[in-house]
Amino acid sequence: MNILWIIVIGFLIGFFAKLLMPGRDPGGFIITILLGIAGSFVATYAGQHFGWYGKGQPAGFIGAILGAIAILAVYRLLTRR
């Protein structure tokens, strides 16, 4: 159930990350949502590693947004022509 919750939050985070970081992405809206899901996973496991979240506790909304924005920024750098 925890992974399902991370995916649902990640979907919402991807949507908000796209709103906060507009622009032409090579993959479009779907890739941005997938990156939001990845950002939510990264924020969850990084937060657990650094002790910000307990074991099994998903990332907070702000942490997941920051994770998604970081992954989106790296994705844009890697796919820039």
Secondary structure, 3 states (H helix, E strand, C coil): CHHHHHHHHHHHHHHHHHHHCCCCCCCHHHHHHHHHHHHHHHHHHHHHHCCCCCCCCCCCHHHHHHHHHHHHHHHHHHHCC
